Amino acid sequence: MIDILHSGFDGLTFTVSTDIPPDFAQELASAKAFAWETRAECILDLGKIKLSVTATGARGFTCHTGDLGAVWLIQDPENPIPNNPMIKVDFRAMGLALHGLDGAEEHFRDCMEAFEIPYVETQLRVSRVDFAVDVLAPWFEPSREALVVPAHTKVSELTGVDETETLASSNRVTGLRAGAIANRQLAIYDKRLEVMQKKNAGWLTIWNQARRDVGQPELDLKDRFASQIWRFEMRLGSKQLRNRYEMRSWQDLRETIGDALNEFFEKIRYCTPTGDTNRARWPVQPIWRAVRDRVAENLLEHRTGVEPSNVIYANKFEKWRQFDTQLLGYFVSRAALSDVKPDDFEEFMLQHVQPLARMSKEHPKPIEERFDKVRRRYRLW
């Protein structure tokens, strides 16, 4: 039995060709200038939408609505890039996992209303869609030989979380990538390794919820042979979405994404190699069949059943743990350089709290301002 822990949309990008209201453009410019001066994101309070504006973006504005929202790339109306859409919206994977396609559309429309940006459906374009399936499979390891792809399709072997392409490596294979992102691409990679290296505790919360739902024990990521999770990610780019399937609006996406993904599984297969020289006759491997069937079964049912607050808490807890580890390391270093005896270390930490409190009071910026800066930087909701 193939144990699937999660499936659903993992990436979604829209572009919008419309005009930006002058007042909103001015707000963005002022927020960007503030972010540049303070070296921290500036949050625009737009009713139910909180838009974080960064200092980046040479000819426009880079903004986001949190880990469960989307990244907004908005051109500067005074200095636009010719022939480029004014707005690009890249939805965050965690928000898609928790709220699905309906949640993404609702968030998009709420944002456009809050920004007071006029648009019609014909001004939208779908430029990228990713659909992911996470499989608990300690016994599996990707093999280039097992991939059956169209002629001239590039296949890359991955040996690290950054997906570095290699022709050969003595390291354990951590993934495969076939195809081009602008067209049709398959990525199979070690999601457990990525979660551990990037400290993304939210995914572990989602996986463990799936385990609890079927009466299975939670995963211990430290034990690779009991928690090895492979992500199968089907990626469709603009050549498929725009040119072939003409996906423009949200309605187009819903009506035709199933056809596009069905064709994906016809063009790319993961098989069990045999002695047959005709690779087209190789049997599909059970793990690939399970992935294909899950996509077909639940394309419109892509929510995790996990409360967003649980994921937010998991991410915050992981960040707390990182800071506590750093604080302890600094205290150890400070005590060692002060010739503190190991038996006196705990007392040293307690006594050092008062000097730190005095330093905080003497800081040129009030604590409220420093708190706000941190909250803008680590926006985990």
Secondary structure, DSSP 8 states (H G I E B T S, - for coil): --EEEEEEEEEEEEEE-----HHHHHHHHHHHHHHHHHTS-EEEEETTEEEEE-S--TTEEEEE--TTSEEEEEE-TTS--TTS-SEEEEE-HHHHHHHHHHHHHHHHHHHHHHHT----GGGEEEEEEEEEEEEE-TT----GGGEE--TT--EEEE-STT--EES--SS---EEEEE-TTSEEEEEEEHHHHHHHHT-HHHHHHHHHHHHHTT-----TT-HHHH-EEEEEEEE-HIIIIIIS---SHHHHHHHHHHHHHHHHHH-EEB---S-S-GGGS-B-HHHHHHHHHHHHHTT-------HHHHHHHHHHHHHHHHHHHHHHHHHHHHHHTT--GGGHHHHHHHHHHHHHHHHHHSSS-HHHHHHHHHHHS---
